[in-house]
Amino acid sequence: MALTRIPRRTLEQIGNATWRTTVRRLRRGPARPSWSFRYEALVELLRIQFGVDASPQAIPTPRALERMRKSMDAVGAREVKRDRTVREKLELGGVPALRVLPKRHGTTEPLPTQGTVLYLHGGGYALGSTRSHLGLFASLAHTAHTEVVGIDYRLAPEHPCPAGIEDARAAYEALLENRRPQEIVIAGDSAGGGLTAATLCAIRDAGLPMPAGAALLSPWLDLTHASPAKSTRYDFIFPERSVPFREAYGATLGLDDPRVSPVNADLSNLPPLLVLAGAVEAIADDSARFAERVRAHGGQVELVIEPDEIHVYPMFSDVSPRAQSGLAKLARFVRTRTGG
């Protein structure tokens, strides 16, 4: 994206983040031992963008909410410019979807792939899309040599829970028409990680065949926030300011309903799981509690709490070696579960 096309507000935020990071590192050194200047400046930028000024105390007006959604979707513009994937829009069970395949450099030919990842994006159940997460789709497709199919499930407040679960289940059923369950892994980050857990329960309760596995990246699993959040000194999400979005998503079901907060669900008879979280992220306890409950129900789960890392850290594999390692763990899980 050309510099002149970056919104003025964003340029100001970038400048502010760079200045703050420079001053802090000159005075006290890196915020975390393993953080490079580039990574720390990125985290600072995200903290500014998701900070007090950007966090609504009430659900935004429809117009303001649309602006927020477009702003988040714009993150995918960089990936479009990189042009390293073959992309196809489609519908799965009536749900808009985007199919992403890794392609050979300098050609339009997709690389050979194994398995399918049905991906459920994050964004607090009110933001995010297949456009905002295109970079992560592409990185996962290339690293795992797999097909990634993201869906644009219905968002709150227009469509509270269980609309998103219904869409994810419908998309999964549609995939089963042309793929074996052993070839499918469901994955999601943040709210999409919570939606992944809820969708697995819905698939099981409907008597459908389970996918080969599921991967949850920094999942938001307890919207009641029964466990106090960890310090937000390093992370870019601020759970105490999520009240409007989580209440809009829970609507009449209530925040403790297992469909809204799947950490409260019956977690028996789920496929093998991978849960990735950052040690300095605010809601890491969600992942730890979930893994403990899955094991208590006799399930198989690999929990990785990565030192020094933040919310959905594999998304930042371009600037962090630990994030690259997280992405590699995710790719290896997909390959292993789908037969590679």
N, C-alpha and C positions, 0 to 999 in steps of 0.2 A: 504494500500500500504506500503510495507516495506521501511524503511528509505533509504536503499541503492539504491532503484530504483527511488528515487526522483532526477530529474536532478539537477546538481550542481548549475546552475543558479537560480533555484527555491529555493534551500537551502540557497543560499546567500541572496535572496530576503526576505525569511522568517526571517533569522537572522537580516537583516537590519531593517525590520519592527518591530521586537521585541525590538531591541535596541532603535530605535527612540521612540517607544511608552513608554518604560521604562523611558527614560530620560525626555520626555515631561511631563509625569504624575508626576515624582518626582519634577519637577520644577513648574508646573502650575496646576497639578491635571488633571482629565479627560478632554478630548477634548469637550465632551458633558456631561451634568450632569448624564444622564442615562446609559452611556456606561460603560460596564465592561472592564477590561483589555483585555480579550480575544476578545471581539467585536472590540475594538479600534485597536488592533493589526491586526485583519483581514482587517479592513477598510484601515489601513496603507499599508498592503500588496497589496491590490487591487489598491491603489493609485500609488504604485511603479510599478505594472505590467501594469497599464493603463496610466502611466504618460508620461512625455516628451520623455524618451528614447524608450518607447514602442509605441508611437503614430506616425504613418507615416505622412510625409508631402506630400506624393503622394501615389497613389495606389501601394502596394507592388508588386514585381515580382510574377509570378505564384508560384514559388518555396517558396518564403517567405510567401505568402498568405496561402499556404498549411500548412506550419509550424504553423502559427498563428491559423488556424482552428483546427489542431490536438492538440495544446496546450489547446485551450478552451474546446475541446471535452473531454480531459483527466480529467476534473472536475467530470465527471460522474463515474469515476473508484471507488470512495468511495462508491457510492450508490450501485454499482454492488456487492461490498464486503458485504454491509449490508444485502442484500438478503431479502428484506421485501415485494417484489412485484412479481407478475406473469407477465411476459412480452411476447409479441407476435409481431413479425414483420409482416406487411401486406402492401397492396397497397390500396389506396382510390382514385378512379378516375385516376389511373396511377401515383399517387404521393406516394413515400415511406412514411410509417407511422409506428409508434410504439404504440401498445396498452398496457397500464399499469393498472393492477388491484392490490388492496391491498390484501395481503394474511395472513392467520393465521400463527402466530409465530410457527416455527418448523415444518411446513407442506408445501405442495405444493398446498394446496387448497385455492382458492380465497375467500375472504369474500363477503357477499352479498353487492351489490352496487345499487345505484340509480342514474340515469341520466348519461350523457356523456359530458365530457369537451373536445372540440376540441381545442387543445392548439397550439399557434403559438409562437415559441421561439424568443427571442431577440438576438442581436449580430450585430447591425448596418446594417442589411440587407446584410452583407458580411460574417459574422461569425455565429457560433452557430449551433446547431442541436438538434435532439432528444437525443443524447448522452450527450451533455453539460448540458442539462436541466433535466436529469433523476432524480436527487435528488429532484427538485421542483415537478416533476410529481408524484413521490412517496409520498412526504409529502402531496400534495393535495389529492391524491387518498385515503390515510389513514385518513386524517382529515375530508374530506367530505364524505367518504365512497362512492366514485364514480369511474367510469371508466374514465381514461384520455387517449385521443388519440392525440399524438403529430405527426406533419408532418415535413418532411424535404423538405420544399419548396425551389425552385430554388433561388440561391443567386447571388447578384451582386459581381463583375462587369461582370461576364460571362452572367448573366441573369438580366438585369435591369427591373425596373417597366414597365409594370404591370405583369411580370411573376409570382411573389409571390402571387399577388391577384388572378390570374387565378388558381394557384395551390390550394389556400385555398378554393376558391369557388368550385372547382372540388371535393375536399375532403369532403366538406359539402354536396354537392349533393349526393355523394356516401353514406354518413352516412344516408341520408334521405331514402335510399332504405330499411333500416332495423330498423330505429328509427323514432319516431315522432318528429317534430320540437320542441314540448313542452318538450322533454326530453334532448335537446341539449343546452349547453351554450358554446359560443366561448370565449376564453380567450387568452391573450398574454401579454408579458412584453417588455418594451422598444420599439425597432423597431417592435417587434411582437404585441405590443399594438397598434401602428400606423397601422399595417397591419390588425389587428382586426377591427378597425374603417373603413378602406378602404374596407374590405371584406363585412362588413355589408351593406355598400352602394351598392356594386356590387350585393349582394344577393337581396336587395330591387329593384334595377333597372332591374334585370333579371326577376322580378315577382315571385321569389321563396318564399316559406313560411319562415318567420323569425324564428330564434331560440328563445328559452325561454328567453334568456338574453345574456349579454356579460360583461366580466370583463377585465379592462385595468389596468395593473400594470406599473406605471411610464411610460406612453406611450410617444413615440417620434412622435409627431403629426405635427410638423412644421419644415420641413427641411430647410426652408429659415432662420430660427432663427430670425424672425421679432421682437420678444421680446428678449431683451438682457438676457443672462443666468444669474442666480443668482451666488453668490460667489461659487467657487469650493474649498473653504477652507476645507470642510468636505467630499464632495462627491468624488467618484472615477472615474467619467466620466468628460471629458473635451471637451465641445461642440465645442470650437474654433478649435480643432484639428480633427474634424470629416469631414472637407471639402472634402477630397478625396473620402470617402465612400458615403457621401450623393450625391455628383455630379455623382458618378458612378451609384448610384441607380436611380437618376432622369434622367440621360442620356438625350435623346432628348425631353422628356416630359417637362422638366423644374421643378425646385424645388417648384414652387407655384401651380403646377397642383394638383387638389384635390385628385388624386390617390396617389400622392407622399406625399403631406402634407394634410391629411384629415381634419385638423382643418379648411380648406378652403372649405370643401365639403358641399353639401346640407345634413343637418343632421336631416331632418324630417323623421318621421315614422320609427324610430329605436326601437328595443326592450328595456326593462329596462336595465340600465347600472350601473355598479359599477366601480368607478375609484379610485385607491389607489396610493398615491404618498407620498414621504418623504418631510418634511418641510425644510430639509437642502440639498436637492438634487438640482442639477444645472438646471434642466428643469421642475421644479414643475409648472411653469407658463403655460406650454403646457396643463397640466391637468386642471388647473383652467379655462383657456380660452375655452377649449373644453366643459367642463361642462356648462359654461355660454351659449355657442352657442347651445348646445343640448336643454337646457331649453328654450332658445329663440325660438326654433323650436317646442316647445310644448312637448318635450320629458321628460322622467323620468330618472334621474341620481342621484346616491348617490356618493358624492365626499368626500373622506377621505384624509386629509393632516396630516400625523402622525408626531407629534413633535419629533425632534432629529433624524429622520430617513433619510436614503440615498436612492439612486436609487435602485428600485426593492427590497425594504427591506424585503418583506415576504420570499424571497429566503434564508434569513439568520436566519430562525426560530430556528436553533439549538443553536444559541449563543445570541439571543436577545429576551427578553420578548415582546417588542413592535412588533417585527417581527412575533412572535407567535400569537399575537393579530391580525395582518394583515392577516395571513394565516387563522385564525379562521373566520374573516369577509368574506374572499373569500369563504371558505367552506360553511358558512351559506348562502351566496348568492346563491351558486350553489344548495344547498339543497332546499332552498325556491323556487327558480325559476323552479326547476324540480319536484316540488310537495311534498317535504319532510317537 
